[in-house]
Amino acid sequence: MENESVQRMMLGDVEVIRLVEWRGTFLPARDFVPEAGAEVWRENEDWLAPDHWEPDGDRAAAALQTWVLRSGGRTVVVDTGVGNGRERPGSPQFHHWQGDFMGLLDRAGIKPAEVDVVVNTHLHVDHVGWNTTAVDGSWEPTFPNARYLLPAADDAYYGPGNDYANGHRADDRLLYEDSIAPVHRAGQAVLWDGAHRIDEHLTLESAPGHTPGSAVLRLASGGDRAVFVGDLLHSPVQILRPGCSSCFCLDPAQAVTSRRRILERAADERELVIPAHFGGAGAAEVRKAGDGFAVDRWAAYS
């Protein structure tokens, strides 16, 4: 393992590179997953702490991370973090963020010009930021040769035709204009809906609820299977209690339906479940357990 911020594993013929930009405590646990009672955290303290929960402060722990896949001769970047120097007044933790995303790419041996595909699992602030970079006072695509795969439903919902998510938050307009609109202007945006095959190993699939266009990315290579679930799961307590959505889900009931469907399949097919914000190993195999699921094993890196 190169260091705790750049980690690698092989799944069949696909190399998976994990880039961890930040780890730490986030919101109070009960605010983060409102319907998960205090007992589920306390009863599972032995493995939730410290990677997923800080018991003393009763705060959820999380990570800001990106996954890079080398598949079939292509380099695919999955979600692009917050981006540096963005105006995000409604999200104080991300306002004028300064991270080391580009340094992590460099240490992983990835040059922006070599990236073929960028996947945004959904269009939230912490998943699209490095879509673009400031160049001479304007925002330009960070990955000049990449196709950016954007969920069509999210692009419509957060775009100007819908007054940037109905005009409720300034952040939604700012985000779209600095991280999405420049990709459209450059002719690099590809809108998709339902399902979209990237190559023989990778397929995108709609899983709405967290946002209208939330998606998962399925990997199948050799005997290995994985599913990158974005924000379908924010915390492992949602594996134990899949009926509990995070405070950020726009349609909690629809998110529950998508979450149960994806976890059912993952348990049946022994897919490695890879959420966007899990700390620790960041990925787990799951099994059915009563009305919910349980972690069978955590991922291992070389």
N, C-alpha and C positions, 0 to 999 in steps of 0.2 A: 504494500500500500504506500503510495507516494507521500501522502500526509492525510490528515483527517478531512481536508477540504477538497481533495481530488481522489476519488476512489473508482475502482474498475471491477467489472465482472464480465464473464462471457456467458451468454445465453445462446446455445447453439452456435451459429456462425456470426452472431451479432455481438459486437463489443458495446457494453453499456458503461458510460462514464458519468459519475455523479459529481457535480460541482456544488459545494455547499458555501454559500455566500455569508450566511449568518445563522447562528443558533442561539436560542435564549428563551426566556419566559415572555409570554404574550399577554393575553387577556385573563381575567379571573375565570377559573374553570367553568363556573356556572353560567357566566355570560357567554363563553365561547360555544358551549353546547348546552343551551338552556334547559332542554328536557331531560338531560342525564342527571339524575339525582346525586347527591353527595355520596351515597352509599357505593355507587359503581366505582368511583375514584378510590375511596377508602378500601374497599374490598380487594382492589387490584393494585394497591400501592407498591407491593413488592416488585412489580415489573413496570408499572407506569412511571415510577420515579427512578432516576431524575430525567430521563430522556423525553418524557411526555407530560410530566406533571411535577410541580414543585409543591410538596405537601405543606410546608411551613407557611408559604404565602397563598396557598390554594390557587395557584395560577397555572394555566396550561403552558406547556413548553412546545416550541415549534421550530421549524427551520425554513430558511429561504434558500431554495436550491433549484438547479437546472439539471436536466439529463441530456446527455449527448449520445446518440446512437450511431455507430458505424455499421451500416447494413447494405449489403449488395453493392459495395463500391461508393455508396453515398454517405454523407455526413448529415445527420438530422438533429437539430436542436429542439428540445421539448421545453417550452416556456422560457421566458427571458427575464424574469425578475422585475425589479422596480425601475432600474435605470437611474443614472446619476443626475442630480441637479434639476429634478422635476418639480413643478409647482403642483403640490397636492395638499392644499389647505385643509381639506376635510379629512385627511389621513395623517395626523401629526407624526406618526412613527415613520412615514415614508416621505414627508415633506422635505425637499432638498436632500434626499438620501445620497450618501456617498459610500459606495461599496467597491469591491474589487472584482467584479464580474469579468472584466477584460483580462485581468491578471490571472484569474482561474483558467480561462480559456487558453491563455498562453502557456501556463504550466501544464496543461493537459495536451499541449501540442496541436491546438486547433487554431487555425488562422481564419478570420472572418470571411475572407474571399473563397475559402475552401468549403464553406457550408452550402449544401445543396437545398435543404428544406428546413424551414422553421415551422414548428407546430405551436400554435397558441391553443391550449385546451379550452380556454374561455378568455374573455376580454376584461379581466380584472387588473387592478393596478399592479399587483405583484406577479403578473404573468406575461406582461407585454412590454415592459419598460425598455429593455435593450433591443427591442425591434428596431430602434432608431438611435442615432448618435448626433449630437450637435456639431455641425460643420459650418463655420463662417456665419454663425447666427441663425441657421435654419436646421431643421431636423431631417436627416437623411437615413435611409436603411443601413443598419450596421452590417448586414450581410448582403453585399451588393449583387451576388450571383444566385441568391436563394429564392425559391418560391415560398411565400408565406401562406400557410394554410390556416384560414380563419373560418370559424363556424358562421355560416350565413345568418343564422337566427340572432347571434350576438352582434354581428356587424349591423344588422338592421335595427336591433333594439338600442344599441349604444350610439348609433350614427346620427348624422344631422337630420335625416328624414324623420326620425322619431324625437327630434329635439333633444338628442343625447340622453336617452333613458328618461324621457318625459321631463327633462329639465329640472329634476329634483336636486341634483348635486353638481356643483361647479366642477368637481373632480372628474366626473364622467365626460364632460366636454373637453377639459384639458387633456385627459388621457387619450381620447379619440384623436384630437388634433395633433398631439405630439408623437404618438406611438402607432396609430393606425392609418390616419389619412396620408402621411408621407409614403407609406408602403403602397397605397392605392395609386398615388400620383406617379410613383416610379414604375407602375405596371407590374409589380411583383406579387400582388395579392391574388390568392385563389380562394374563392368562397365555395364552401361545400355544405351539404346537408345530408342527413341520413347515414351514409357511410362513404368512405373514400379510401381506396387502396393506394398506399405510397409505393410499395414494392412487394416482392414475394413474401417478405417477413412481417410487414407492418401495415396495419389497417386502422383507420379512424372510425369511430362509431359514436353517434349521438347518445348522450345520457343526460337529458335536460333536468332542470330543477334548481340546481345551484344558480345557474343563469339559463336563459332560454336556449342557448346553444351549447351548453357544457358538453364536453366530449371526453371519451377515453381512447387511448391508443393501445391496441392489442399487438403483441409480439408473439410470433410462432416460428421457431427455427429448430430443426432437428426434433429432439424430444422435449425441448424447453418451451415454456409458455410464461408470459407476463402480461400484465395490464397496468398501464400508467393511467391512474384514475383522476388526476388533477385534484380538484377540491370536492370530489364526491365524498371523500373522507378527510376531515381535518385532524381527527384525533383517534387513537385506537379504541376509545370508548364507543365509537360509532361502529366498530366491528362487533363489539359485545352487544350493543344496543342499536341496531341498524335503523330503528324507527326514530332516532334522534338526529335532527339536522342541526347544522351550525347556525350561528346568528347571522351569517352572511348569505344564506340561501334565499333567493328571491321567491321561490315556490317550494316551501319545505315539504309539502305532501308529495309533489312530483319528484323531489330529490330522494325521498324515502323509497319510492317505487324504483327509481334508477339504481339506488344503492343496493337494495335487496337483489335486484336482477344481476348486477355485476358481481356481487359477492357470492350468490348462488353458483354462478358459472365458474367463478374462480375456485370455489371449493370443489366443485365437480371435476374440473379439468386440471386442478393443481397448478393454477396460474399464480405466479408471484405477483402480489398486489403492491403497487408502487405509488403511493399518494404524493402529492406535491409538497406537503409540509411536515411529514413525520420526521422527528429527530432520530437519534440512535442509528440503527441500521437503515432506516428509511424505507424498508420493504419487508413484506412478510408473506408466507403461505398461510392460508386460513382453512378452517374446517367448520362444519356445521356443529352447533352446540345449542340444543333447545330451540328457542325462538330466534336465536341470533347466531353468532359465529364466535370463533376463538382463534387466537394466533397459534399456529402449529409450530412454526419455526421462523426465525428472522433470517434475513439475507446474509451471505458471507461474501467478502471481497478478497481479491488477491493482492 
